[in-house]
Amino acid sequence: MRLPPKEFAARDGRRFVVRSARANEAGALFDHYLLIRAREPDVNVEEADEWMASADSVRRLIEGLDRAANGFLLVADAGGIVGALSIEGGRFRKVRHVGEVGVSVARGWRRQGVGRRLMETAIDAARTSKELSRLSLRVFSSNAPAIALYESLGFVVEGRRPGHLRIRGRDEDLILMGLPLR
């Protein structure tokens, strides 16, 4: 699913565009993802040295989601990728209607409205899909700003996996959240 670009202003006045990712920027998107994993080990399940992706696998992901009726990949572009959001619908018939959300925002762009604009754009697009009827996501229990954002957009906590994560020797819960689209 391809979406038209939308321009926004960050809280600090910087401009950015939310749009569908392009296959020819797979390398830049890979670099964004890798940097997030390297700098933010407390908000990603896999760390940079465990992430088994490549620019080519990101390109295949973009191309596959472009063809999908139940998924897409958005970027926040400010002259470079400063955020990304994917919705990947289930592959099997019984779960094709559920889109799993993954979102990341570069450190210098956090708390500026980029995550909110990515999420709002994605939710609006998901509501137009004939395939998707609900969204789900997972978030670390310590990520209070993300949880507050998701709740403000209508997501509700549907479950908690106590001690599911071990971060620098301490156990942390994984929160499961969902949003019905209809």
Protein Blocks (a to p, Z undefined) as FASTA:
>chain_A
ZZdddddddfkopacddddddfklmmmmmmmmmmmmmmmmmlcfbafklmccdfklmmmm
mmmmmmpcbbccddddehiafbdcdddddfbfklmmpccddddddfklgonommmmmmmm
mmmmmmmpmkbgcdcddddfklmmlmmmmmmnopacfbdcehkbccehiacddddddddf
ZZ
